């Protein structure tokens, strides 16, 4: 998906959140990255293949 250089990390890479934001709805709490990942403000993620990454909240 990424067409710029250097290319962003792939959606299945550990550093996938480092990809560039292509669109966002901050009022709704999400951003779409150029690698197809959707990240949510609660730290959850939706990968392009439909897998869900649960939020990683710090322990209280």
C-alpha distance matrix in Angstrom:
0.0 3.8 6.3 9.4 12.0 12.7 9.2 9.0 10.3 8.8 9.7 12.8 13.9 17.1 15.8 12.7 14.4 14.3 10.7 11.3 12.4 11.1 14.0 17.0 20.3 22.5 25.5 23.9 22.7 18.9 15.7 12.0 9.7 6.3 5.6 7.2 10.6 13.5 16.3 19.8 22.7 24.7 22.1 21.0 17.4 15.7 13.0 10.7 13.4 16.0 17.6 19.3 20.0 23.4 24.4 25.8 28.8 31.4 34.7 37.4
3.8 0.0 3.8 5.9 8.4 9.1 5.9 6.2 8.7 8.6 10.4 13.6 13.7 16.5 14.5 11.9 13.3 12.2 8.7 8.9 11.0 10.2 13.7 16.7 20.3 22.1 25.4 24.3 22.7 19.1 15.6 12.4 9.3 5.6 6.0 8.9 11.6 14.4 16.4 20.1 22.4 24.7 22.0 21.5 18.1 17.2 14.8 13.3 16.2 18.7 19.7 21.0 21.1 24.3 24.7 25.7 28.5 30.9 34.3 37.0
6.3 3.8 0.0 3.8 6.9 8.8 6.8 8.7 11.7 12.1 14.2 17.2 17.0 19.8 17.7 15.4 16.6 15.0 11.5 10.9 13.0 11.7 15.3 18.7 22.3 24.2 27.5 26.7 25.4 21.9 18.2 15.1 12.3 8.6 9.8 12.3 15.2 17.7 19.8 23.3 25.5 27.9 25.4 25.0 21.8 20.9 18.5 16.7 19.6 22.1 23.4 24.7 24.8 28.0 28.3 29.2 32.0 34.2 37.7 40.3
9.4 5.9 3.8 0.0 3.8 6.1 5.6 7.9 11.5 13.0 15.4 18.3 17.4 19.7 17.0 15.3 16.1 13.7 10.7 9.7 12.4 11.9 15.7 18.8 22.5 23.9 27.4 27.1 25.5 22.2 18.4 15.9 12.8 9.6 11.2 14.2 16.4 18.7 20.1 23.5 25.2 27.8 25.2 25.4 22.5 22.2 20.2 19.0 22.0 24.4 25.2 26.1 25.7 28.7 28.6 29.0 31.6 33.5 37.1 39.6
12.0 8.4 6.9 3.8 0.0 2.9 4.7 7.8 11.1 13.3 16.3 18.7 17.0 19.1 16.4 15.5 16.5 13.5 11.4 11.2 14.5 14.8 18.6 21.3 25.1 26.0 29.7 29.5 27.5 24.3 20.6 18.4 14.9 12.1 13.1 16.6 18.3 20.8 21.7 25.1 26.6 29.0 26.1 26.6 23.9 24.0 21.8 21.0 23.8 26.3 26.7 27.6 26.7 29.7 29.4 29.5 32.0 33.5 37.1 39.7
12.7 9.1 8.8 6.1 2.9 0.0 3.8 6.5 9.3 12.0 15.2 17.2 15.1 16.9 14.2 13.8 15.0 11.8 10.4 10.9 14.6 15.5 19.2 21.6 25.4 26.0 29.7 29.4 27.1 24.0 20.5 18.4 14.8 12.4 12.7 16.5 17.7 20.3 20.9 24.4 25.7 27.9 24.8 25.4 22.9 23.3 21.1 20.7 23.3 25.8 25.8 26.5 25.3 28.2 28.0 27.7 30.2 31.6 35.1 37.8
9.2 5.9 6.8 5.6 4.7 3.8 0.0 3.8 6.6 8.6 11.8 14.0 12.4 14.8 12.4 11.3 13.0 10.6 8.4 9.5 13.0 13.7 17.4 19.9 23.6 24.5 28.1 27.4 25.2 21.9 18.4 15.9 12.2 9.6 9.3 13.0 14.5 17.4 18.5 22.1 23.9 25.9 22.8 22.9 20.1 20.1 17.6 17.0 19.6 22.2 22.3 23.3 22.5 25.6 25.7 25.7 28.5 30.2 33.7 36.5
9.0 6.2 8.7 7.9 7.8 6.5 3.8 0.0 3.8 6.4 9.0 11.4 9.8 11.8 9.2 7.7 9.2 7.1 4.8 7.0 10.4 11.8 15.2 17.2 20.8 21.5 25.2 24.3 21.9 18.6 15.2 13.0 9.2 7.5 6.8 10.6 11.3 14.2 14.9 18.5 20.3 22.2 19.0 19.2 16.5 16.8 14.6 14.6 17.4 19.5 19.4 20.0 18.9 21.9 21.9 22.0 24.8 26.6 30.0 32.8
10.3 8.7 11.7 11.5 11.1 9.3 6.6 3.8 0.0 3.8 6.6 8.1 6.1 8.3 6.4 5.2 7.9 6.8 6.0 9.4 12.3 14.1 17.0 18.6 21.9 22.4 25.9 24.7 22.0 18.7 15.9 13.8 10.2 9.2 7.1 10.5 10.5 13.7 14.2 17.8 19.8 21.0 17.5 17.5 14.8 15.2 12.8 13.3 15.5 17.7 17.0 17.7 16.4 19.5 19.8 19.7 22.8 24.5 27.8 30.9
8.8 8.6 12.1 13.0 13.3 12.0 8.6 6.4 3.8 0.0 3.8 5.4 5.2 8.6 8.2 5.9 9.4 9.6 8.2 11.4 13.6 14.7 17.4 19.0 22.1 23.1 26.4 24.6 22.2 18.7 16.1 13.5 10.4 9.2 5.9 8.6 9.1 12.8 14.0 17.7 20.3 21.2 17.8 17.0 13.8 13.4 10.3 10.4 12.2 14.7 14.3 15.6 15.0 18.5 19.5 19.9 23.2 25.4 28.4 31.6
9.7 10.4 14.2 15.4 16.3 15.2 11.8 9.0 6.6 3.8 0.0 3.8 5.6 8.3 8.5 5.3 8.3 10.1 8.7 11.8 13.0 14.2 16.1 17.2 19.9 21.1 24.0 21.9 19.5 16.1 14.0 11.5 9.1 9.1 5.5 6.6 6.1 9.8 11.2 14.8 17.7 18.4 15.2 13.8 10.4 9.7 6.6 7.2 9.1 11.2 10.7 11.9 11.5 15.1 16.4 17.3 20.7 23.2 26.2 29.3
12.8 13.6 17.2 18.3 18.7 17.2 14.0 11.4 8.1 5.4 3.8 0.0 3.8 6.6 8.4 6.7 10.1 12.0 11.6 15.0 16.4 17.9 19.7 20.5 23.0 23.9 26.7 24.4 21.9 18.7 17.0 14.9 12.7 12.9 9.2 10.2 9.2 12.5 13.4 16.7 19.4 19.4 16.0 14.4 11.5 11.1 7.9 9.2 9.6 11.8 10.2 11.7 11.0 14.6 16.3 16.8 20.5 22.7 25.3 28.7
13.9 13.7 17.0 17.4 17.0 15.1 12.4 9.8 6.1 5.2 5.6 3.8 0.0 3.8 5.4 5.2 8.8 9.8 10.4 14.1 16.2 18.2 20.4 21.1 23.9 24.3 27.4 25.5 22.6 19.6 17.7 15.9 13.2 13.3 10.1 12.0 10.9 14.0 14.2 17.5 19.6 19.8 16.1 15.4 12.9 13.5 10.9 12.4 13.4 15.3 13.5 14.4 12.7 15.9 17.0 16.7 20.2 21.9 24.7 28.1
17.1 16.5 19.8 19.7 19.1 16.9 14.8 11.8 8.3 8.6 8.3 6.6 3.8 0.0 3.8 5.6 8.1 9.4 11.2 15.0 16.8 19.4 21.3 21.5 23.9 23.7 26.8 25.0 21.8 19.3 17.8 16.8 14.3 15.3 12.5 14.2 12.2 14.6 13.8 16.6 18.2 17.9 14.0 14.0 12.4 13.9 12.2 14.6 15.5 16.7 14.3 14.3 11.7 14.3 14.8 13.8 17.2 18.6 21.3 24.8
15.8 14.5 17.7 17.0 16.4 14.2 12.4 9.2 6.4 8.2 8.5 8.4 5.4 3.8 0.0 3.8 5.5 5.8 8.1 11.7 13.9 16.8 18.8 19.1 21.8 21.5 24.8 23.5 20.2 17.7 15.8 15.0 12.1 13.1 11.1 13.4 11.4 13.6 12.6 15.5 16.8 17.2 13.4 14.1 12.5 14.3 12.9 15.1 16.9 18.0 16.1 15.7 13.2 15.6 15.4 14.4 17.4 18.7 21.9 25.0
12.7 11.9 15.4 15.3 15.5 13.8 11.3 7.7 5.2 5.9 5.3 6.7 5.2 5.6 3.8 0.0 3.8 5.4 6.0 9.6 11.3 13.8 15.8 16.3 19.1 19.3 22.6 21.0 18.0 15.1 12.9 11.6 8.8 9.8 7.6 9.5 7.7 10.3 9.9 13.4 15.3 16.1 12.5 12.5 10.1 11.3 9.6 11.5 13.7 15.0 13.6 13.5 11.7 14.5 14.7 14.7 17.8 19.8 23.0 26.0
14.4 13.3 16.6 16.1 16.5 15.0 13.0 9.2 7.9 9.4 8.3 10.1 8.8 8.1 5.5 3.8 0.0 3.8 5.4 8.2 9.2 12.3 13.8 13.7 16.4 16.1 19.4 18.2 15.0 12.4 10.3 10.0 7.7 9.9 9.0 10.4 7.9 9.1 7.6 10.7 12.1 13.3 9.9 10.8 9.1 11.2 10.8 13.0 15.7 16.1 14.9 13.8 11.7 13.9 13.1 13.0 15.6 17.6 21.1 23.8
14.3 12.2 15.0 13.7 13.5 11.8 10.6 7.1 6.8 9.6 10.1 12.0 9.8 9.4 5.8 5.4 3.8 0.0 3.8 6.5 8.9 12.2 14.4 14.8 17.9 17.5 21.1 20.5 17.4 14.8 12.2 11.7 8.6 9.9 9.6 12.0 10.5 12.0 10.9 13.8 14.7 16.4 13.2 14.4 12.8 14.7 13.9 15.5 18.4 19.3 18.3 17.6 15.5 17.6 16.6 16.2 18.5 20.0 23.6 26.2
10.7 8.7 11.5 10.7 11.4 10.4 8.4 4.8 6.0 8.2 8.7 11.6 10.4 11.2 8.1 6.0 5.4 3.8 0.0 3.8 6.6 9.1 11.8 13.1 16.6 17.0 20.6 19.8 17.2 14.1 10.9 9.4 5.8 6.1 6.4 9.2 8.7 10.6 10.6 14.0 15.6 17.7 14.7 15.3 12.9 13.9 12.7 13.5 16.7 17.9 17.7 17.4 16.1 18.7 18.1 18.4 20.9 22.8 26.4 29.0
11.3 8.9 10.9 9.7 11.2 10.9 9.5 7.0 9.4 11.4 11.8 15.0 14.1 15.0 11.7 9.6 8.2 6.5 3.8 0.0 3.8 6.2 9.2 11.0 14.6 15.1 18.8 18.6 16.4 13.4 9.8 8.6 5.5 5.7 8.0 10.2 10.2 11.2 11.4 14.4 15.6 18.4 16.1 16.9 14.7 15.5 14.8 15.2 18.7 19.8 20.0 19.6 18.6 20.9 20.0 20.5 22.6 24.6 28.3 30.5
12.4 11.0 13.0 12.4 14.5 14.6 13.0 10.4 12.3 13.6 13.0 16.4 16.2 16.8 13.9 11.3 9.2 8.9 6.6 3.8 0.0 3.8 5.7 7.2 10.9 11.6 15.3 15.0 13.2 10.2 6.5 5.8 4.4 6.2 9.1 9.8 9.5 9.3 9.6 12.1 13.3 16.5 14.8 15.5 13.5 14.2 14.3 14.7 18.4 18.8 19.4 18.6 18.0 19.9 18.8 19.9 21.6 24.0 27.7 29.6
11.1 10.2 11.7 11.9 14.8 15.5 13.7 11.8 14.1 14.7 14.2 17.9 18.2 19.4 16.8 13.8 12.3 12.2 9.1 6.2 3.8 0.0 3.8 7.0 10.7 12.6 15.8 15.5 14.5 11.3 7.7 5.9 5.4 5.7 9.3 9.4 10.4 10.2 11.6 14.0 15.7 18.9 17.5 17.7 15.3 15.1 15.0 14.4 18.3 18.8 20.1 19.8 19.8 22.0 21.3 22.8 24.6 27.3 30.8 32.7
14.0 13.7 15.3 15.7 18.6 19.2 17.4 15.2 17.0 17.4 16.1 19.7 20.4 21.3 18.8 15.8 13.8 14.4 11.8 9.2 5.7 3.8 0.0 3.8 7.1 9.5 12.4 12.1 11.7 8.9 5.9 5.4 7.2 8.7 11.9 10.9 11.2 9.6 10.9 12.4 14.0 17.3 16.7 16.8 14.8 14.6 15.4 15.1 18.9 18.7 20.1 19.3 19.6 21.3 20.4 22.4 23.8 26.6 30.1 31.6
17.0 16.7 18.7 18.8 21.3 21.6 19.9 17.2 18.6 19.0 17.2 20.5 21.1 21.5 19.1 16.3 13.7 14.8 13.1 11.0 7.2 7.0 3.8 0.0 3.8 5.8 8.8 8.6 8.1 5.9 4.0 6.0 8.7 11.3 13.9 12.5 11.7 9.2 9.4 9.8 10.9 14.4 14.4 14.8 13.6 13.9 15.6 16.1 19.6 18.8 19.8 18.4 18.5 19.5 18.2 20.2 21.2 24.1 27.5 28.7
20.3 20.3 22.3 22.5 25.1 25.4 23.6 20.8 21.9 22.1 19.9 23.0 23.9 23.9 21.8 19.1 16.4 17.9 16.6 14.6 10.9 10.7 7.1 3.8 0.0 3.8 5.4 5.3 6.1 5.6 6.2 8.8 12.0 14.9 17.1 15.3 14.1 10.8 10.7 9.8 10.4 13.7 14.7 15.0 14.5 14.9 17.3 18.0 21.2 19.7 20.8 19.0 19.2 19.7 18.1 20.5 21.0 24.0 27.1 27.9
22.5 22.1 24.2 23.9 26.0 26.0 24.5 21.5 22.4 23.1 21.1 23.9 24.3 23.7 21.5 19.3 16.1 17.5 17.0 15.1 11.6 12.6 9.5 5.8 3.8 0.0 3.8 5.3 4.8 6.0 7.2 10.7 13.4 16.6 18.7 17.3 15.5 12.2 10.9 9.2 8.4 11.9 13.3 14.4 14.8 16.1 18.7 20.0 23.2 21.6 22.1 19.7 19.3 19.2 17.1 19.0 19.0 21.6 24.7 25.3
25.5 25.4 27.5 27.4 29.7 29.7 28.1 25.2 25.9 26.4 24.0 26.7 27.4 26.8 24.8 22.6 19.4 21.1 20.6 18.8 15.3 15.8 12.4 8.8 5.4 3.8 0.0 3.8 5.6 8.1 10.3 13.6 16.7 19.8 21.8 20.0 18.2 14.7 13.5 11.1 10.1 13.0 15.3 16.1 16.8 17.9 20.9 22.2 25.1 23.1 23.7 21.2 21.1 20.5 18.4 20.6 20.1 22.8 25.6 25.7
23.9 24.3 26.7 27.1 29.5 29.4 27.4 24.3 24.7 24.6 21.9 24.4 25.5 25.0 23.5 21.0 18.2 20.5 19.8 18.6 15.0 15.5 12.1 8.6 5.3 5.3 3.8 0.0 3.8 6.0 9.1 12.1 15.4 18.7 20.2 17.9 16.0 12.2 11.4 8.8 8.8 11.3 13.5 13.5 14.1 14.8 18.0 19.3 22.0 19.7 20.4 17.9 18.2 17.7 16.0 18.7 18.7 21.8 24.5 24.9
22.7 22.7 25.4 25.5 27.5 27.1 25.2 21.9 22.0 22.2 19.5 21.9 22.6 21.8 20.2 18.0 15.0 17.4 17.2 16.4 13.2 14.5 11.7 8.1 6.1 4.8 5.6 3.8 0.0 3.8 7.2 10.7 13.5 17.1 18.3 16.5 13.9 10.3 8.5 5.6 5.1 7.9 9.9 10.5 11.4 13.0 16.1 18.0 20.7 18.6 18.7 15.9 15.6 15.0 12.9 15.3 15.4 18.4 21.3 22.0
18.9 19.1 21.9 22.2 24.3 24.0 21.9 18.6 18.7 18.7 16.1 18.7 19.6 19.3 17.7 15.1 12.4 14.8 14.1 13.4 10.2 11.3 8.9 5.9 5.6 6.0 8.1 6.0 3.8 0.0 3.8 6.9 9.9 13.5 14.6 12.7 10.3 6.7 5.6 4.3 6.0 9.0 9.5 9.4 9.1 10.1 12.9 14.5 17.5 15.8 16.1 13.9 13.8 14.1 12.7 15.2 16.1 19.3 22.4 23.7
15.7 15.6 18.2 18.4 20.6 20.5 18.4 15.2 15.9 16.1 14.0 17.0 17.7 17.8 15.8 12.9 10.3 12.2 10.9 9.8 6.5 7.7 5.9 4.0 6.2 7.2 10.3 9.1 7.2 3.8 0.0 3.8 6.5 10.0 11.6 10.2 8.4 5.6 5.4 6.6 8.4 11.5 10.9 11.0 9.7 10.4 12.2 13.3 16.7 15.8 16.4 14.8 14.6 15.7 14.6 16.6 18.0 21.0 24.4 25.9
12.0 12.4 15.1 15.9 18.4 18.4 15.9 13.0 13.8 13.5 11.5 14.9 15.9 16.8 15.0 11.6 10.0 11.7 9.4 8.6 5.8 5.9 5.4 6.0 8.8 10.7 13.6 12.1 10.7 6.9 3.8 0.0 3.8 6.8 8.3 6.6 5.9 4.4 6.5 9.0 11.6 14.3 13.0 12.3 9.8 9.4 10.1 10.4 14.1 13.8 14.9 14.2 14.5 16.5 16.1 18.2 20.2 23.2 26.6 28.6
9.7 9.3 12.3 12.8 14.9 14.8 12.2 9.2 10.2 10.4 9.1 12.7 13.2 14.3 12.1 8.8 7.7 8.6 5.8 5.5 4.4 5.4 7.2 8.7 12.0 13.4 16.7 15.4 13.5 9.9 6.5 3.8 0.0 3.8 5.4 5.6 5.3 6.1 7.6 11.0 13.3 15.8 13.7 13.4 10.6 10.6 10.1 10.3 14.0 14.7 15.3 15.0 14.8 17.3 16.9 18.4 20.7 23.4 26.9 29.2
6.3 5.6 8.6 9.6 12.1 12.4 9.6 7.5 9.2 9.2 9.1 12.9 13.3 15.3 13.1 9.8 9.9 9.9 6.1 5.7 6.2 5.7 8.7 11.3 14.9 16.6 19.8 18.7 17.1 13.5 10.0 6.8 3.8 0.0 3.8 5.4 7.3 9.2 11.3 14.7 17.1 19.5 17.2 16.8 13.7 13.0 11.6 10.7 14.3 15.8 16.8 17.3 17.4 20.2 20.3 21.6 24.2 26.8 30.2 32.7
5.6 6.0 9.8 11.2 13.1 12.7 9.3 6.8 7.1 5.9 5.5 9.2 10.1 12.5 11.1 7.6 9.0 9.6 6.4 8.0 9.1 9.3 11.9 13.9 17.1 18.7 21.8 20.2 18.3 14.6 11.6 8.3 5.4 3.8 0.0 3.8 5.7 8.9 11.1 14.8 17.6 19.4 16.6 15.7 12.2 11.3 9.0 8.2 11.4 13.4 14.1 15.1 15.1 18.4 19.0 20.2 23.2 25.8 29.1 31.8
7.2 8.9 12.3 14.2 16.6 16.5 13.0 10.6 10.5 8.6 6.6 10.2 12.0 14.2 13.4 9.5 10.4 12.0 9.2 10.2 9.8 9.4 10.9 12.5 15.3 17.3 20.0 17.9 16.5 12.7 10.2 6.6 5.6 5.4 3.8 0.0 3.8 6.6 9.7 13.2 16.4 18.0 15.8 14.2 10.5 8.7 6.8 5.3 9.0 10.4 11.8 12.8 13.7 16.8 17.7 19.6 22.6 25.6 28.7 31.3
10.6 11.6 15.2 16.4 18.3 17.7 14.5 11.3 10.5 9.1 6.1 9.2 10.9 12.2 11.4 7.7 7.9 10.5 8.7 10.2 9.5 10.4 11.2 11.7 14.1 15.5 18.2 16.0 13.9 10.3 8.4 5.9 5.3 7.3 5.7 3.8 0.0 3.8 6.3 9.9 13.1 14.5 12.0 10.4 6.8 5.8 4.8 5.8 9.2 9.6 10.0 10.0 10.3 13.3 14.0 15.9 18.8 21.8 24.9 27.5
13.5 14.4 17.7 18.7 20.8 20.3 17.4 14.2 13.7 12.8 9.8 12.5 14.0 14.6 13.6 10.3 9.1 12.0 10.6 11.2 9.3 10.2 9.6 9.2 10.8 12.2 14.7 12.2 10.3 6.7 5.6 4.4 6.1 9.2 8.9 6.6 3.8 0.0 3.8 6.7 10.2 11.8 10.2 8.6 5.6 5.1 6.6 8.1 11.2 10.3 10.8 9.8 10.2 12.3 12.4 14.8 17.2 20.5 23.6 25.8
16.3 16.4 19.8 20.1 21.7 20.9 18.5 14.9 14.2 14.0 11.2 13.4 14.2 13.8 12.6 9.9 7.6 10.9 10.6 11.4 9.6 11.6 10.9 9.4 10.7 10.9 13.5 11.4 8.5 5.6 5.4 6.5 7.6 11.3 11.1 9.7 6.3 3.8 0.0 3.8 6.8 8.4 6.6 6.1 4.5 6.5 8.7 11.2 14.0 12.8 12.3 10.2 9.3 10.6 9.7 11.8 13.8 17.0 20.2 22.3
19.8 20.1 23.3 23.5 25.1 24.4 22.1 18.5 17.8 17.7 14.8 16.7 17.5 16.6 15.5 13.4 10.7 13.8 14.0 14.4 12.1 14.0 12.4 9.8 9.8 9.2 11.1 8.8 5.6 4.3 6.6 9.0 11.0 14.7 14.8 13.2 9.9 6.7 3.8 0.0 3.8 5.4 5.4 5.3 6.0 8.3 11.4 14.1 16.5 14.5 13.9 11.1 10.2 10.1 8.4 10.9 12.1 15.4 18.5 20.1
22.7 22.4 25.5 25.2 26.6 25.7 23.9 20.3 19.8 20.3 17.7 19.4 19.6 18.2 16.8 15.3 12.1 14.7 15.6 15.6 13.3 15.7 14.0 10.9 10.4 8.4 10.1 8.8 5.1 6.0 8.4 11.6 13.3 17.1 17.6 16.4 13.1 10.2 6.8 3.8 0.0 3.8 5.3 7.2 9.2 12.0 15.0 17.7 20.2 18.2 17.3 14.2 12.7 11.8 9.0 10.7 10.7 13.6 16.8 17.9
24.7 24.7 27.9 27.8 29.0 27.9 25.9 22.2 21.0 21.2 18.4 19.4 19.8 17.9 17.2 16.1 13.3 16.4 17.7 18.4 16.5 18.9 17.3 14.4 13.7 11.9 13.0 11.3 7.9 9.0 11.5 14.3 15.8 19.5 19.4 18.0 14.5 11.8 8.4 5.4 3.8 0.0 3.9 5.6 8.9 12.0 15.2 18.4 20.2 17.9 16.4 12.9 11.0 9.1 5.9 7.7 7.5 10.8 13.6 14.8
22.1 22.0 25.4 25.2 26.1 24.8 22.8 19.0 17.5 17.8 15.2 16.0 16.1 14.0 13.4 12.5 9.9 13.2 14.7 16.1 14.8 17.5 16.7 14.4 14.7 13.3 15.3 13.5 9.9 9.5 10.9 13.0 13.7 17.2 16.6 15.8 12.0 10.2 6.6 5.4 5.3 3.9 0.0 3.8 6.6 10.2 12.8 16.2 18.1 16.3 14.4 11.2 8.6 7.7 4.7 5.8 7.2 10.4 13.6 15.7
21.0 21.5 25.0 25.4 26.6 25.4 22.9 19.2 17.5 17.0 13.8 14.4 15.4 14.0 14.1 12.5 10.8 14.4 15.3 16.9 15.5 17.7 16.8 14.8 15.0 14.4 16.1 13.5 10.5 9.4 11.0 12.3 13.4 16.8 15.7 14.2 10.4 8.6 6.1 5.3 7.2 5.6 3.8 0.0 3.8 7.1 10.0 13.5 15.0 12.8 10.9 7.5 5.6 5.0 3.9 6.9 9.1 12.7 15.4 17.7
17.4 18.1 21.8 22.5 23.9 22.9 20.1 16.5 14.8 13.8 10.4 11.5 12.9 12.4 12.5 10.1 9.1 12.8 12.9 14.7 13.5 15.3 14.8 13.6 14.5 14.8 16.8 14.1 11.4 9.1 9.7 9.8 10.6 13.7 12.2 10.5 6.8 5.6 4.5 6.0 9.2 8.9 6.6 3.8 0.0 3.8 6.4 9.8 11.5 9.9 8.4 5.9 4.9 6.8 7.3 9.8 12.6 16.0 18.8 21.3
15.7 17.2 20.9 22.2 24.0 23.3 20.1 16.8 15.2 13.4 9.7 11.1 13.5 13.9 14.3 11.3 11.2 14.7 13.9 15.5 14.2 15.1 14.6 13.9 14.9 16.1 17.9 14.8 13.0 10.1 10.4 9.4 10.6 13.0 11.3 8.7 5.8 5.1 6.5 8.3 12.0 12.0 10.2 7.1 3.8 0.0 3.8 6.7 8.3 6.4 6.0 4.8 6.3 8.8 10.4 13.3 16.1 19.6 22.2 24.6
13.0 14.8 18.5 20.2 21.8 21.1 17.6 14.6 12.8 10.3 6.6 7.9 10.9 12.2 12.9 9.6 10.8 13.9 12.7 14.8 14.3 15.0 15.4 15.6 17.3 18.7 20.9 18.0 16.1 12.9 12.2 10.1 10.1 11.6 9.0 6.8 4.8 6.6 8.7 11.4 15.0 15.2 12.8 10.0 6.4 3.8 0.0 3.8 5.5 5.4 5.3 6.3 7.6 11.1 13.1 15.3 18.5 21.7 24.3 27.1
10.7 13.3 16.7 19.0 21.0 20.7 17.0 14.6 13.3 10.4 7.2 9.2 12.4 14.6 15.1 11.5 13.0 15.5 13.5 15.2 14.7 14.4 15.1 16.1 18.0 20.0 22.2 19.3 18.0 14.5 13.3 10.4 10.3 10.7 8.2 5.3 5.8 8.1 11.2 14.1 17.7 18.4 16.2 13.5 9.8 6.7 3.8 0.0 3.8 5.4 7.3 9.4 11.4 14.8 16.8 19.0 22.2 25.5 28.2 30.9
13.4 16.2 19.6 22.0 23.8 23.3 19.6 17.4 15.5 12.2 9.1 9.6 13.4 15.5 16.9 13.7 15.7 18.4 16.7 18.7 18.4 18.3 18.9 19.6 21.2 23.2 25.1 22.0 20.7 17.5 16.7 14.1 14.0 14.3 11.4 9.0 9.2 11.2 14.0 16.5 20.2 20.2 18.1 15.0 11.5 8.3 5.5 3.8 0.0 3.8 5.7 9.0 11.5 14.9 17.6 19.9 23.3 26.5 28.8 31.7
16.0 18.7 22.1 24.4 26.3 25.8 22.2 19.5 17.7 14.7 11.2 11.8 15.3 16.7 18.0 15.0 16.1 19.3 17.9 19.8 18.8 18.8 18.7 18.8 19.7 21.6 23.1 19.7 18.6 15.8 15.8 13.8 14.7 15.8 13.4 10.4 9.6 10.3 12.8 14.5 18.2 17.9 16.3 12.8 9.9 6.4 5.4 5.4 3.8 0.0 3.8 6.4 9.7 12.6 15.4 18.2 21.3 24.7 26.8 29.5
17.6 19.7 23.4 25.2 26.7 25.8 22.3 19.4 17.0 14.3 10.7 10.2 13.5 14.3 16.1 13.6 14.9 18.3 17.7 20.0 19.4 20.1 20.1 19.8 20.8 22.1 23.7 20.4 18.7 16.1 16.4 14.9 15.3 16.8 14.1 11.8 10.0 10.8 12.3 13.9 17.3 16.4 14.4 10.9 8.4 6.0 5.3 7.3 5.7 3.8 0.0 3.8 6.7 9.7 12.8 15.3 18.6 21.8 23.8 26.6
19.3 21.0 24.7 26.1 27.6 26.5 23.3 20.0 17.7 15.6 11.9 11.7 14.4 14.3 15.7 13.5 13.8 17.6 17.4 19.6 18.6 19.8 19.3 18.4 19.0 19.7 21.2 17.9 15.9 13.9 14.8 14.2 15.0 17.3 15.1 12.8 10.0 9.8 10.2 11.1 14.2 12.9 11.2 7.5 5.9 4.8 6.3 9.4 9.0 6.4 3.8 0.0 3.8 6.2 9.2 12.0 15.1 18.5 20.4 23.1
20.0 21.1 24.8 25.7 26.7 25.3 22.5 18.9 16.4 15.0 11.5 11.0 12.7 11.7 13.2 11.7 11.7 15.5 16.1 18.6 18.0 19.8 19.6 18.5 19.2 19.3 21.1 18.2 15.6 13.8 14.6 14.5 14.8 17.4 15.1 13.7 10.3 10.2 9.3 10.2 12.7 11.0 8.6 5.6 4.9 6.3 7.6 11.4 11.5 9.7 6.7 3.8 0.0 3.8 6.5 8.6 12.0 15.2 17.3 20.2
23.4 24.3 28.0 28.7 29.7 28.2 25.6 21.9 19.5 18.5 15.1 14.6 15.9 14.3 15.6 14.5 13.9 17.6 18.7 20.9 19.9 22.0 21.3 19.5 19.7 19.2 20.5 17.7 15.0 14.1 15.7 16.5 17.3 20.2 18.4 16.8 13.3 12.3 10.6 10.1 11.8 9.1 7.7 5.0 6.8 8.8 11.1 14.8 14.9 12.6 9.7 6.2 3.8 0.0 3.8 6.4 9.2 12.6 14.3 17.0
24.4 24.7 28.3 28.6 29.4 28.0 25.7 21.9 19.8 19.5 16.4 16.3 17.0 14.8 15.4 14.7 13.1 16.6 18.1 20.0 18.8 21.3 20.4 18.2 18.1 17.1 18.4 16.0 12.9 12.7 14.6 16.1 16.9 20.3 19.0 17.7 14.0 12.4 9.7 8.4 9.0 5.9 4.7 3.9 7.3 10.4 13.1 16.8 17.6 15.4 12.8 9.2 6.5 3.8 0.0 3.8 5.9 9.6 11.8 14.2
25.8 25.7 29.2 29.0 29.5 27.7 25.7 22.0 19.7 19.9 17.3 16.8 16.7 13.8 14.4 14.7 13.0 16.2 18.4 20.5 19.9 22.8 22.4 20.2 20.5 19.0 20.6 18.7 15.3 15.2 16.6 18.2 18.4 21.6 20.2 19.6 15.9 14.8 11.8 10.9 10.7 7.7 5.8 6.9 9.8 13.3 15.3 19.0 19.9 18.2 15.3 12.0 8.6 6.4 3.8 0.0 3.8 6.6 9.2 12.1
28.8 28.5 32.0 31.6 32.0 30.2 28.5 24.8 22.8 23.2 20.7 20.5 20.2 17.2 17.4 17.8 15.6 18.5 20.9 22.6 21.6 24.6 23.8 21.2 21.0 19.0 20.1 18.7 15.4 16.1 18.0 20.2 20.7 24.2 23.2 22.6 18.8 17.2 13.8 12.1 10.7 7.5 7.2 9.1 12.6 16.1 18.5 22.2 23.3 21.3 18.6 15.1 12.0 9.2 5.9 3.8 0.0 3.8 6.5 8.7
31.4 30.9 34.2 33.5 33.5 31.6 30.2 26.6 24.5 25.4 23.2 22.7 21.9 18.6 18.7 19.8 17.6 20.0 22.8 24.6 24.0 27.3 26.6 24.1 24.0 21.6 22.8 21.8 18.4 19.3 21.0 23.2 23.4 26.8 25.8 25.6 21.8 20.5 17.0 15.4 13.6 10.8 10.4 12.7 16.0 19.6 21.7 25.5 26.5 24.7 21.8 18.5 15.2 12.6 9.6 6.6 3.8 0.0 3.8 6.3
34.7 34.3 37.7 37.1 37.1 35.1 33.7 30.0 27.8 28.4 26.2 25.3 24.7 21.3 21.9 23.0 21.1 23.6 26.4 28.3 27.7 30.8 30.1 27.5 27.1 24.7 25.6 24.5 21.3 22.4 24.4 26.6 26.9 30.2 29.1 28.7 24.9 23.6 20.2 18.5 16.8 13.6 13.6 15.4 18.8 22.2 24.3 28.2 28.8 26.8 23.8 20.4 17.3 14.3 11.8 9.2 6.5 3.8 0.0 3.8
37.4 37.0 40.3 39.6 39.7 37.8 36.5 32.8 30.9 31.6 29.3 28.7 28.1 24.8 25.0 26.0 23.8 26.2 29.0 30.5 29.6 32.7 31.6 28.7 27.9 25.3 25.7 24.9 22.0 23.7 25.9 28.6 29.2 32.7 31.8 31.3 27.5 25.8 22.3 20.1 17.9 14.8 15.7 17.7 21.3 24.6 27.1 30.9 31.7 29.5 26.6 23.1 20.2 17.0 14.2 12.1 8.7 6.3 3.8 0.0
